[in-house]
């Protein structure tokens, strides 16, 4: 069993920054990729960013590319999401997820095996 715990959410003004963290624990932790997803009220969950655990290659959605940066610390089993130039439309609950196998695309939430509980990010205008 793998447990993911997000932290770092909060309230910030437009143009500000936040850094989310996601710590993974569990005796059997392994990862093909880690991803960040978000869900705003009344909207479907959407892909934000992903990082291949071994290579560090990253992928971003068009809506956050150039503003957000995903990174990982393999030794700490932790993934980060640095969010800059935040906009009100970035307001959502942000979830990290662990994809154990290579089957499926890393921007497909249905292909992830473990999910955190989520952390709220609110960006005021």
Protein Blocks (a to p, Z undefined) as FASTA:
>chain_A
ZZdddehiacddehiacddddddedjkbccfbdcdddddehiacddfbdcdfklopacdd
fklgokaccdddfklopacdddehiafklgccddddddfbfgdcfklmklpfbdcebjad
dddZZ
